[in-house]
Amino acid sequence: MVNFGDRTAAIFQGAFDAAVAIWGGLPGTIGDFAFQAANGLISGVEAKLNGVVTRINRFIEGLNAALALLPEWATG
């Protein structure tokens, strides 16, 4: 009977230790998830800003091309 009690106590101790290990790693996991989400957000904003810069550059190139077509007396 003592042997049964020792085994039962060991099982519960093992289950408790496993739960502590799992829950102990949870803050780090949540932190990693938040870090990855922030990086994803930053990447998305960066891509949008790069798209805006590309459009502005194309607009300026179009203006320069139009100005190049004007006669010399019009551009000074």
N, C-alpha and C positions, 0 to 999 in steps of 0.2 A: 504494500500500500504506500509505503514511503517512496518507493521508486516511481509510482504513478504520480504522486504529488510533485516530486522533483522534475519529472518530465513536463508536467502541466505548467509548472512555474517557469521552466526554461522556455517553453513555447510562448507563453505570454511575455516573457522578457524579450525574446527575439522579435515578437510582433511589435512591442513597444519601441525597441531600438530601431526597427525598420521605419516605423512611423516618425520617430524623431529625426532620422536621417532624411526622409523624404520631405518633411515639413521644414527642416533646417535648410535645405537647398532651395526652397521656394522663393525667398526674397531675392536671391541671386538670379533665379530664372525670370522673375518678374522684372528685375532691373535690366537684364539682357533684352527682354522683349520690348521694354520701353525704349531702350537705346536703339534697337533695330527700327522701331516705329519712327523715332525721331530722324534717323538717318534716311529712311524712306521719304519722309516729309521734306527734308532738306533737298534730297535728290529731285523730287518733283518740282519744288520751287525753282531750283537751279535750271531744270529743263525748260520751264516756262519762261524764265528770264532770258535764257539763251535764245529761245524762239523770238522774243520781243527784240532783242539786239539784232538778230538776223534780219528781221523785217525792217527795222530802222536802217540798217546798212543797205538793204536793197532799195529802199526809198531814196536814200542819199545817192546811191549809184545812178538811179533813174534821173534824179535832178541834175547830177553832173553830166549825164549823157545828153539831157535836154539843153543844158547850158552850152555844151560843146557844139551844138547845132546852130546856135545863134551867131549872127555876124559879129565881126570884131568890134564894130562901132557900138554894138548893144551891150557888150560886156565890159567895156572900158579898158 
